[in-house]
Amino acid sequence: MTTQVSSEVQSEAMRIAKGTQKKAQSKEQTKLIAQGIEKGISEYKKQQKAKARERDKQRKKTLAAKARDNQADSSESLTNQTQTTTALKLLSVLPWLLLVVSWGYFFTTKSSF
């Protein structure tokens, strides 16, 4: 599996290889060093791409989890709101119900005297 290395990477590798070149070193040795540097650069880029993919997957997972949590919170809020509304309706009917019951009790006890 050979990977295509851009000319920019090749020129950068050659520049680095020439910068570290020893006096007794041949051009062939410098080329081999440059190829090793190219391989290192391409390997580094592969690792960085893999890390970026993993970060992106993790980011997507956290976004999906937040969306599920928000949806659960909104449905829970709606349930709580419905329960509160039901309780308020019951509380508004309760005084009238007590009034009717007390009048009924009053009339039944008055008629027995």
C-alpha positions in Angstrom: 0.0 0.0 0.0 1.8 3.1 -1.2 0.5 6.5 -0.4 0.9 9.5 -2.6 2.9 12.2 -0.9 2.4 15.7 -2.0 5.2 17.7 -3.5 5.0 20.1 -0.6 5.7 17.3 1.8 8.5 16.0 -0.4 10.2 19.4 -0.6 9.8 19.9 3.2 11.3 16.5 3.9 14.2 17.2 1.6 14.8 20.6 3.2 14.8 19.0 6.7 17.1 16.2 5.4 19.6 18.7 3.9 19.5 20.7 7.1 20.6 17.7 9.1 23.1 16.4 6.5 26.6 15.5 7.6 29.7 16.4 5.6 30.6 12.9 4.6 27.0 11.9 3.7 26.1 11.1 0.1 23.2 12.3 -1.9 21.7 8.9 -1.8 21.8 8.8 1.9 20.2 12.2 2.1 17.4 10.9 -0.2 16.8 7.9 2.0 16.6 10.2 5.1 14.1 12.5 3.2 12.0 9.4 2.4 12.0 8.4 6.0 10.9 11.9 6.9 8.1 11.8 4.3 6.9 8.5 5.8 6.9 10.0 9.2 5.0 13.0 8.1 2.4 10.9 6.3 2.1 8.6 9.3 1.6 11.7 11.5 -1.1 13.0 9.2 -2.9 9.6 9.3 -2.9 9.6 13.1 -4.2 13.1 13.2 -7.0 12.3 10.8 -8.0 9.2 12.9 -8.0 11.4 16.0 -10.2 14.0 14.3 -12.6 11.3 13.2 -12.8 10.0 16.8 -13.4 13.5 18.2 -16.1 14.0 15.6 -17.8 10.7 16.5 -17.6 11.6 20.2 -19.0 15.1 19.5 -21.9 13.6 17.6 -22.7 11.2 20.4 -22.7 13.9 23.0 -25.0 16.1 20.8 -27.4 13.1 20.3 -27.4 12.5 24.1 -28.1 16.1 24.8 -31.0 16.1 22.3 -32.5 13.0 24.0 -32.1 14.6 27.4 -33.8 17.8 26.2 -36.6 15.8 24.6 -37.1 13.8 27.9 -37.0 17.0 29.9 -39.6 18.7 27.6 -41.9 15.7 27.9 -41.5 15.6 31.6 -42.2 19.3 31.8 -45.3 18.8 29.8 -46.5 16.0 32.1 -45.8 18.2 35.2 -47.6 21.1 33.5 -50.6 18.9 32.8 -50.7 17.6 36.4 -50.5 21.2 37.7 -53.4 22.3 35.4 -55.5 19.3 36.6 -54.7 20.1 40.3 -55.7 23.8 39.7 -59.0 22.8 38.1 -59.8 20.6 41.0 -58.9 23.3 43.5 -61.2 25.8 41.7 -64.1 23.3 41.8 -63.5 22.3 45.4 -65.0 25.4 47.1 -68.2 25.1 45.1 -68.4 21.5 45.9 -68.0 22.2 49.6 -70.7 24.9 49.4 -73.2 22.6 47.8 -72.5 19.8 50.3 -72.8 22.2 53.3 -76.2 23.6 51.9 -77.4 20.1 51.4 -76.4 19.2 55.0 -78.0 22.4 56.2 -81.3 21.7 54.5 -81.5 18.1 55.6 -80.8 19.0 59.2 -83.3 21.9 59.2 -86.1 19.8 57.7 -85.7 17.3 60.5 -86.5 19.9 63.2 
